[in-house]
Amino acid sequence: MPGAEARILATLDACGFEWDAAPIRQSTRLDAYRDALAVLAAAGRLFECSCTRKALEDGAEVARIGAYPGICRAGPKGPGPTATRFRVDDGDYVFDDRVQGIVRGQWSARGDVVVRRRDGLFAYQLAVVVDDAWQGVTDIVRGADLLDSTPWQLALAGTLGLVSPRHAHLPVLVEPDGRKLAKSRRAVGIEPGRAGHALETVLALLGIPPPPELSGAHPHELWAWAVPRWSADRLRGVRTLPAPE
């Protein structure tokens, strides 16, 4: 949306975040994604899929296992545009998350992930893996709602011969009914002038509430106080936290 990029950057700046270079837009990185697809194809890990989202949502097999069941692995089953999927291995996966600890699961519950959509756009799962490696990202800190994406991203990085960053998945704020706060009516943007108050709330949720004398302090002061006191151990294994009233 017009103006969204500027608002996002202004909010990050108001909250005291810093970055090393100008933002990179995925629309300028299409050649890199095409090159990555070629590597995955040469490794025999891609196939074209004609299944629509509606067909998958209505499918009994998908409903039973909760994941794409490999319908088109031997070739598209229907006419029309196709998406490109990355074929996952059979068996189990395991990785060590700095907050959630050892995470284990079965690939059958994840299924083959889309890396290029039916409309030709490259999917999130592929783009972030390629871009993180290109930028030399060493650590990814994000919400636990993206924990299920991590096995795919690790598998993609491994097939592409890339070094995977370390991951830390923080708890997601949820409403009493389990919905993410970000998806509820109470979700509001951060006013740049009140960024410090928002940061105080978040630090308290992370288990390091600032002392009274820092109430209303500038974000840079709050960061200087909070960083040496931070420990992921406070949130070990916690995937959700109740949203503050």
C-alpha positions as CSV (number, residue, x, y, z in Angstrom):
1,M,0.0,0.0,0.0
2,P,1.2,3.5,-0.7
3,G,3.1,4.9,2.2
4,A,3.3,1.6,4.1
5,E,7.1,1.2,3.6
6,A,7.8,4.7,4.9
7,R,5.6,4.1,8.0
8,I,7.3,0.8,8.8
9,L,10.8,2.3,8.6
10,A,9.7,5.3,10.7
11,T,8.3,3.0,13.3
12,L,11.4,0.9,13.5
13,D,13.5,4.1,13.7
14,A,11.3,5.5,16.5
15,C,11.7,2.2,18.5
16,G,15.5,2.6,18.3
17,F,16.2,-0.2,15.8
18,E,19.2,0.3,13.5
19,W,20.2,-1.3,10.2
20,D,23.4,-1.7,8.3
21,A,22.3,-0.7,4.8
22,A,19.3,0.5,2.8
23,P,16.2,-1.8,2.6
24,I,16.3,-4.4,-0.1
25,R,13.1,-5.1,-2.1
26,Q,12.4,-8.6,-3.3
27,S,11.2,-7.1,-6.6
28,T,14.9,-6.4,-7.4
29,R,16.0,-9.9,-6.5
30,L,14.1,-11.9,-9.1
31,D,17.2,-13.2,-10.9
32,A,18.6,-14.6,-7.7
33,Y,15.4,-16.5,-7.0
34,R,15.4,-17.9,-10.6
35,D,19.0,-19.0,-10.1
36,A,18.0,-20.7,-6.8
37,L,15.1,-22.5,-8.6
38,A,17.6,-23.8,-11.2
39,V,19.8,-25.3,-8.4
40,L,16.8,-26.9,-6.8
41,A,15.6,-28.3,-10.1
42,A,19.1,-29.7,-10.9
43,A,19.0,-31.4,-7.5
44,G,15.7,-33.1,-8.5
45,R,13.8,-31.5,-5.7
46,L,11.1,-29.6,-7.6
47,F,7.9,-30.5,-9.3
48,E,4.9,-28.7,-10.8
49,C,1.6,-28.8,-9.0
50,S,-1.8,-28.0,-10.5
51,C,-3.7,-28.3,-7.2
52,T,-5.7,-25.1,-6.3
53,R,-6.0,-23.9,-2.7
54,K,-9.7,-24.6,-2.7
55,A,-9.2,-28.2,-4.0
56,L,-6.6,-28.8,-1.3
57,E,-8.9,-27.3,1.4
58,D,-11.7,-29.6,0.3
59,G,-9.5,-32.7,0.0
60,A,-10.0,-35.5,2.4
61,E,-6.4,-36.5,2.4
62,V,-5.2,-33.0,3.2
63,A,-7.8,-32.8,6.0
64,R,-6.6,-36.1,7.4
65,I,-2.8,-35.4,7.5
66,G,-2.9,-31.6,7.7
67,A,-0.4,-31.1,4.9
68,Y,0.0,-31.4,1.1
69,P,0.1,-35.1,0.4
70,G,2.3,-35.1,-2.7
71,I,-0.6,-35.3,-5.2
72,C,1.4,-34.0,-8.2
73,R,4.8,-35.4,-7.4
74,A,4.6,-37.6,-10.6
75,G,3.2,-34.7,-12.6
76,P,0.4,-32.2,-12.6
77,K,-3.0,-33.8,-12.2
78,G,-5.0,-31.1,-13.8
79,P,-4.9,-28.4,-16.6
80,G,-4.0,-24.8,-16.2
81,P,-1.3,-22.8,-14.4
82,T,0.9,-24.7,-12.0
83,A,2.8,-23.8,-8.8
84,T,6.4,-25.2,-8.2
85,R,6.8,-27.2,-5.1
86,F,9.9,-28.3,-3.2
87,R,9.8,-32.0,-2.4
88,V,10.7,-32.7,1.1
89,D,12.3,-35.9,2.3
90,D,10.5,-38.7,4.2
91,G,11.2,-39.2,7.9
92,D,11.9,-36.7,10.7
93,Y,13.5,-33.3,11.1
94,V,15.1,-31.8,14.1
95,F,16.7,-28.4,14.8
96,D,17.8,-26.4,17.9
97,D,16.1,-23.1,18.5
98,R,17.6,-20.6,20.9
99,V,14.3,-20.0,22.7
100,Q,12.1,-23.1,22.0
101,G,14.9,-25.6,22.4
102,I,15.1,-28.8,20.4
103,V,12.2,-28.9,17.9
104,R,11.3,-32.2,16.3
105,G,8.7,-33.2,13.8
106,Q,7.8,-35.4,10.8
107,W,8.1,-34.2,7.2
108,S,4.8,-35.9,6.4
109,A,3.1,-33.2,8.7
110,R,4.8,-30.4,6.7
111,G,4.4,-31.6,3.1
112,D,6.0,-30.2,0.0
113,V,6.2,-26.4,0.1
114,V,5.4,-24.0,-2.7
115,V,8.5,-22.0,-3.8
116,R,6.9,-20.4,-6.9
117,R,3.2,-19.6,-6.9
118,R,0.7,-20.3,-9.7
119,D,0.8,-16.6,-10.7
120,G,4.5,-16.7,-11.2
121,L,5.5,-14.9,-8.0
122,F,8.3,-16.4,-5.9
123,A,7.1,-17.6,-2.5
124,Y,8.2,-16.3,0.8
125,Q,9.9,-19.5,1.9
126,L,12.3,-19.4,-1.0
127,A,12.9,-15.6,-1.1
128,V,13.9,-15.2,2.6
129,V,16.3,-18.1,2.4
130,V,18.1,-16.7,-0.6
131,D,18.1,-13.1,0.7
132,D,19.2,-14.0,4.2
133,A,22.3,-15.9,2.8
134,W,23.1,-13.1,0.4
135,Q,23.0,-10.5,3.1
136,G,25.1,-12.6,5.5
137,V,22.3,-12.8,8.1
138,T,23.6,-14.8,11.1
139,D,20.6,-14.8,13.5
140,I,16.9,-14.7,12.9
141,V,14.6,-13.6,15.7
142,R,10.9,-13.8,15.0
143,G,7.6,-15.0,16.3
144,A,6.8,-18.6,17.2
145,D,4.0,-18.5,14.7
146,L,6.8,-19.0,12.0
147,L,8.3,-21.9,13.8
148,D,6.6,-24.3,11.4
149,S,8.3,-22.6,8.4
150,T,11.8,-23.2,9.8
151,P,12.1,-26.9,8.7
152,W,11.4,-25.9,5.1
153,Q,13.8,-23.0,5.2
154,L,16.6,-25.2,6.7
155,A,16.0,-27.8,4.0
156,L,16.0,-25.3,1.2
157,A,19.2,-23.7,2.5
158,G,20.8,-27.1,2.7
159,T,19.9,-28.1,-0.8
160,L,21.1,-24.7,-2.1
161,G,24.4,-25.2,-0.3
162,L,23.8,-22.2,2.0
163,V,24.8,-21.7,5.6
164,S,21.6,-21.5,7.8
165,P,21.3,-18.7,10.4
166,R,20.6,-19.4,14.0
167,H,16.9,-19.1,14.9
168,A,15.2,-17.8,18.0
169,H,11.4,-17.9,18.0
170,L,9.8,-15.6,20.6
171,P,6.3,-16.1,22.1
172,V,3.4,-14.6,20.1
173,L,0.8,-12.4,21.9
174,V,-2.6,-14.0,21.7
175,E,-6.2,-13.0,22.6
176,P,-8.2,-15.2,25.0
177,D,-9.6,-17.2,22.1
178,G,-6.1,-18.0,20.8
179,R,-6.0,-15.6,17.9
180,K,-2.8,-13.6,17.4
181,L,-3.1,-10.0,18.7
182,A,-1.8,-8.9,15.3
183,K,-4.9,-10.4,13.7
184,S,-7.4,-9.0,16.1
185,R,-9.4,-5.8,16.3
186,R,-7.2,-4.6,19.2
187,A,-4.1,-4.5,17.0
188,V,-3.0,-0.9,16.5
189,G,0.1,0.7,15.1
190,I,2.8,2.2,17.3
191,E,2.7,6.0,17.4
192,P,6.3,7.2,17.0
193,G,5.9,9.6,19.9
194,R,4.9,6.8,22.2
195,A,7.5,4.2,21.0
196,G,9.2,4.2,24.4
197,H,5.9,3.2,26.2
198,A,5.4,0.4,23.7
199,L,9.0,-0.8,24.3
200,E,8.4,-0.8,28.0
201,T,5.4,-3.1,27.6
202,V,7.3,-5.5,25.4
203,L,10.3,-5.6,27.7
204,A,7.9,-6.5,30.6
205,L,6.4,-9.3,28.5
206,L,9.9,-10.6,27.8
207,G,10.5,-10.9,31.5
208,I,12.7,-7.8,32.0
209,P,10.3,-4.9,33.1
210,P,12.2,-1.6,33.3
211,P,12.4,0.1,36.7
212,P,10.1,3.0,37.6
213,E,12.9,5.6,37.0
214,L,13.0,4.6,33.3
215,S,9.3,5.1,32.8
216,G,8.8,7.3,29.7
217,A,12.5,7.1,28.8
218,H,13.8,7.3,25.3
219,P,14.0,3.9,23.5
220,H,17.8,4.2,23.3
221,E,18.0,4.4,27.1
222,L,15.7,1.4,27.4
223,W,17.8,-0.6,25.1
224,A,21.0,0.3,27.0
225,W,19.3,-1.0,30.2
226,A,17.7,-4.1,28.7
227,V,20.3,-5.6,26.5
228,P,22.7,-6.7,29.2
229,R,19.8,-8.1,31.2
230,W,18.2,-10.2,28.4
231,S,18.3,-13.9,28.5
232,A,16.4,-16.3,26.3
233,D,16.1,-18.8,29.1
234,R,13.2,-16.7,30.6
235,L,11.1,-17.8,27.7
236,R,12.4,-21.3,27.2
237,G,9.7,-23.3,25.4
238,V,7.0,-20.6,25.6
239,R,5.2,-20.1,22.3
240,T,2.3,-17.8,23.3
241,L,1.7,-15.1,25.9
242,P,-1.6,-13.4,26.8
243,A,-1.9,-10.0,25.1
244,P,-2.0,-7.2,27.7
245,E,-5.3,-5.5,28.4
